[in-house]
């Protein structure tokens, strides 16, 4: 099975349907924005960077064969489609930031470029460039995070815990938090990796475990409820997770269960890192309480692979994310620009996000 979540060449986009992993590797064609929206909403593609990439590229394949009669028509069409894509999953900020950037880009091109075809092609080139940039950012933050973690922990071989899926399947390749782990492994600094199953959607057991096995990284799967005992008995050196949104004070929204892991890490004196590209940082929000938390259907909690596991009639609450307060992020926030304390983030990234 391939670890490539997104396959793209101009005019053609396919995504790996992650709902079928690890049992089947099936690529599905995305023919336009509606297909992209549905794939994101259904979590066939997930991970904040990958959501933004698939959203933008779904627009790229839709507009390629189109003709526009005026610059205003191009602007309005692109703005409307991008706004629609941001509604698929409201907590992840990357697609919102991409939508803002691309909308402004089209307006700028309209004032400089004389014909609609040239505006369209320049926009497509920009969206295609997002793939390469995401990969280079992931590799940079993977290296910087690994170096910082080794220095802070002061050990040559690390035992690292991660939560949810933040690898190649959640990005254009290499990964964010799993990119840090991947870099440590490539430099022979991994003793062992522990990954949570990440209930209720099981991205850890279905996806992260698969990536770790695929990469031959020594690893063990644990239930989410085992984390505190794991930290107490197994000598975990550090925790590294990804994020769907980091706000300016450092509060971080990530997959549900992250908050309790951060609390356990603080109690046990274990450094807790958040690894994200700068596209996941939202300086327009000051506090984590301002983040809209997506709630998912009850069926994701009450069933596994279509088989009901909960008593019929029970009420369910299924938030997809929680917010980890900045003070619990004791290792730092890892970006492609460096590793920063949450209190340093706003100043350090001024003009870079």
C-alpha positions in Angstrom: 0.0 0.0 0.0 1.1 3.5 -0.8 1.7 6.2 1.7 1.0 8.9 -0.9 -2.3 10.5 0.2 -2.6 12.8 -2.8 -1.8 12.1 -6.4 -2.0 15.1 -8.7 -1.0 16.2 -12.2 -2.5 19.1 -14.0 -6.2 18.4 -14.6 -6.3 15.2 -12.6 -6.5 14.7 -8.8 -6.8 11.5 -6.9 -6.9 10.9 -3.1 -6.3 7.8 -1.1 -9.6 6.9 0.6 -8.4 6.7 4.2 -11.7 5.3 5.4 -10.6 2.0 3.9 -7.1 1.8 5.4 -5.4 -0.3 6.5 -7.4 -3.1 4.7 -7.6 -1.6 1.2 -5.6 1.0 -0.7 -8.1 2.7 -3.1 -7.6 6.0 -4.9 -10.6 8.0 -5.8 -10.7 10.7 -8.4 -11.7 14.2 -7.3 -13.3 15.9 -10.3 -14.1 19.3 -8.8 -14.9 21.3 -5.7 -18.0 19.3 -4.7 -16.1 16.0 -4.8 -13.4 17.7 -2.7 -15.9 19.0 -0.2 -17.5 15.6 0.2 -14.1 13.8 0.6 -13.0 16.3 3.3 -16.3 16.2 5.1 -16.5 12.3 5.1 -12.8 12.2 6.2 -11.7 10.2 3.2 -8.9 12.8 3.4 -7.9 14.3 6.8 -5.1 16.2 8.4 -5.1 20.0 8.3 -2.4 20.3 5.6 -3.9 17.6 3.4 -7.4 19.2 3.7 -6.1 22.5 2.4 -4.2 20.8 -0.4 -7.1 18.7 -1.6 -9.5 21.7 -1.3 -7.3 23.9 -3.4 -6.5 21.3 -6.0 -10.1 20.3 -6.3 -10.7 23.9 -7.5 -7.7 23.7 -9.8 -9.0 20.6 -11.7 -12.5 22.2 -11.9 -11.5 25.5 -13.4 -8.8 24.2 -15.8 -11.3 23.4 -18.6 -13.5 26.4 -17.9 -13.7 29.7 -19.8 -14.7 32.9 -18.1 -16.2 36.0 -19.8 -14.8 38.6 -17.4 -12.3 39.1 -14.6 -15.2 39.7 -12.2 -16.6 36.3 -13.1 -13.3 34.6 -12.3 -13.0 36.5 -9.0 -16.6 35.7 -7.9 -16.4 32.0 -9.0 -13.1 31.4 -7.1 -14.2 33.2 -4.0 -17.5 31.4 -3.8 -15.9 28.0 -4.3 -13.2 28.6 -1.8 -15.7 29.8 0.8 -17.7 26.7 0.3 -14.6 24.5 0.8 -13.9 26.1 4.2 -17.3 24.8 5.5 -16.4 21.2 5.1 -14.5 21.0 8.4 -14.5 24.3 10.4 -11.8 23.6 13.0 -8.8 23.1 10.7 -7.4 26.5 9.8 -5.1 25.6 6.9 -7.9 25.6 4.3 -9.2 28.9 5.6 -5.8 30.5 5.3 -5.4 29.0 1.8 -8.8 30.4 0.8 -7.9 33.9 2.0 -4.6 33.8 0.2 -6.0 32.5 -3.1 -8.9 34.9 -3.0 -6.5 37.9 -2.6 -4.2 36.4 -5.3 -7.0 36.4 -7.9 -8.0 40.0 -7.1 -4.3 41.0 -7.5 -4.0 39.2 -10.7 -7.1 40.8 -12.0 -5.5 44.2 -11.6 -2.3 43.2 -13.4 -3.3 40.6 -16.0 -5.3 41.5 -19.1 -7.1 38.2 -19.9 -9.0 35.6 -17.8 -7.1 32.6 -19.1 -3.9 34.0 -17.8 -5.5 34.7 -14.4 -6.8 31.1 -14.3 -3.4 29.5 -15.2 -1.5 31.6 -12.7 -4.0 30.7 -10.0 -3.6 27.0 -10.8 0.2 27.3 -10.7 -0.1 28.8 -7.2 -2.3 25.9 -6.0 0.1 23.4 -7.5 3.0 25.0 -5.7 1.3 24.3 -2.3 2.2 20.7 -2.7 6.0 21.3 -2.9 5.9 23.9 -0.2 4.1 21.7 2.3 6.6 18.9 1.7 9.6 21.2 2.2 8.0 22.8 5.3 7.4 19.3 6.8 11.0 18.2 6.3 12.3 21.4 7.8 10.1 21.2 10.9 10.9 17.5 11.3 14.6 18.3 11.4 14.2 21.3 13.8 11.9 19.4 16.1 14.1 16.4 16.3 17.2 18.5 17.1 15.4 20.4 19.8 14.0 17.3 21.4 17.4 15.6 21.5 19.0 18.6 23.1 16.2 19.1 25.6 15.9 15.5 26.6 19.6 14.8 26.7 19.4 11.2 25.5 20.7 9.6 22.3 17.8 7.1 21.8 14.3 8.4 22.5 11.0 6.9 23.5 8.3 9.1 22.0 4.5 9.1 22.2 2.3 10.5 19.5 -1.5 10.9 19.1 -3.7 10.7 16.0 -2.1 10.7 12.5 0.3 13.4 11.4 2.4 11.6 8.8 2.4 11.3 5.0 -1.3 10.4 5.1 -2.1 13.8 6.7 0.1 16.0 4.5 1.7 16.1 1.0 4.4 13.8 2.5 6.8 13.2 5.4 4.5 14.6 8.0 4.5 17.0 10.9 4.6 15.3 14.4 5.3 12.0 12.6 7.8 14.0 10.5 9.8 14.7 13.7 9.7 11.1 14.6 10.7 10.1 11.1 13.7 12.4 11.2 14.7 11.0 14.6 14.5 7.5 13.1 16.5 8.4 10.0 19.3 9.6 12.3 19.1 6.5 14.4 17.8 8.3 17.5 14.6 6.4 18.1 14.4 3.7 20.8 10.6 3.2 20.5 7.5 5.0 19.4 4.1 4.6 21.2 1.0 5.6 19.3 -2.5 5.9 20.7 -5.5 4.3 18.9 -7.2 7.7 18.9 -10.8 6.8 19.5 -13.4 7.2 18.3 -12.1 7.4 14.7 -9.0 5.3 15.3 -6.6 7.3 13.2 -3.8 6.0 15.4 -4.5 2.3 15.1 -5.6 2.5 11.4 -3.2 5.0 10.0 -0.3 5.9 12.3 0.4 2.3 13.2 0.4 1.5 9.5 2.9 4.3 8.7 5.2 3.2 11.6 5.1 -0.4 10.4 5.6 0.6 6.8 8.7 2.7 7.8 10.1 -0.2 10.0 10.1 2.1 13.1 10.0 0.1 16.3 6.5 0.9 17.7 3.7 -0.1 20.0 0.0 0.7 19.8 -1.8 1.6 23.1 -5.4 2.5 24.0 -6.0 6.2 24.7 -6.8 5.3 28.4 -3.4 3.7 28.9 -1.3 6.9 28.4 -0.8 7.9 32.1 0.3 4.4 33.0 2.5 4.2 30.0 4.3 7.4 31.0 4.7 6.1 34.6 6.1 2.7 33.7 7.7 2.8 30.2 10.1 5.8 30.4 8.6 8.0 27.7 11.0 10.8 26.9 8.7 13.2 25.0 5.3 13.6 23.4 4.8 15.2 20.0 1.5 15.8 18.4 0.2 17.8 15.4 -2.6 20.5 15.4 -5.4 21.7 13.3 -5.1 25.2 14.6 -2.7 27.1 16.9 -3.8 30.6 18.0 -1.6 33.5 18.8 -1.2 32.8 22.6 -0.2 29.2 21.8 -3.5 27.4 22.7 -3.8 24.5 20.3 -6.7 22.6 18.9 -5.9 19.0 18.0 -7.7 15.7 17.8 -9.8 14.8 20.8 -7.7 13.3 23.6 -4.7 15.6 23.1 -5.7 17.7 26.1 -5.7 14.8 28.6 -2.3 13.6 27.2 -0.8 17.0 27.8 -2.1 17.0 31.4 -0.5 13.6 32.0 2.7 14.7 30.4 2.9 17.8 32.7 2.3 15.6 35.7 5.1 13.2 34.8 7.5 15.9 33.8 7.6 14.9 30.1 8.1 17.5 27.4 5.0 18.1 25.3 5.6 19.3 21.7 3.1 20.5 19.0 4.5 20.2 15.5 2.8 22.3 12.8 3.6 24.2 9.6 3.0 27.9 10.0 -0.1 27.5 7.8 -1.8 26.0 10.9 -1.2 29.1 13.0 -4.1 31.5 13.2 -2.9 34.9 14.5 -6.4 36.3 14.1 -7.5 34.5 17.3 -6.1 35.2 20.7 -7.4 32.4 22.8 -8.3 28.7 22.3 -11.8 29.4 23.5 -12.4 31.3 20.3 -11.8 28.2 18.1 -14.9 26.6 16.7 -14.8 22.9 17.7 -16.4 20.5 15.1 -18.8 17.9 16.4 -19.1 14.7 14.5 -22.0 12.2 14.0 -22.9 9.9 16.9 -22.4 6.9 14.7 -18.6 7.4 14.8 -18.8 6.8 18.5 -21.4 4.1 18.6 -20.2 1.9 15.8 -17.0 0.3 14.6 -16.8 -0.7 10.9 -20.6 -0.4 10.7 -21.1 -2.7 13.7 -22.9 -1.1 16.7 -21.0 -1.4 19.9 -23.1 0.9 22.2 -26.4 0.4 23.7 -29.2 1.7 21.4 -30.9 4.8 22.7 -27.8 6.2 24.6 -27.1 9.9 23.9 -23.7 10.8 22.5 -21.3 13.8 22.6 -18.6 13.6 19.9 -16.4 16.6 19.6 -13.6 15.9 17.0 -11.1 18.2 18.8 -10.1 19.6 22.1 -8.0 22.6 23.0 -4.7 22.2 24.9 -3.8 25.4 26.9 -0.5 26.9 26.0 1.0 26.4 29.5 0.9 22.6 28.9 3.0 22.8 25.7 6.2 22.5 27.7 8.5 21.3 24.9 7.6 23.9 22.4 5.7 24.6 19.2 7.7 23.2 16.2 7.4 25.1 12.9 9.5 25.2 9.7 10.9 28.5 11.1 12.1 27.1 14.4 10.9 25.8 17.8 9.3 28.3 20.0 7.7 28.6 23.5 4.0 29.4 23.1 4.7 32.9 24.6 7.3 33.5 21.9 5.1 32.4 19.0 3.5 35.7 18.0 6.7 37.7 18.0 8.8 35.0 16.4 6.4 34.5 13.5 5.5 38.1 12.9 5.3 38.6 9.1 5.8 34.9 8.4 2.3 33.5 8.7 
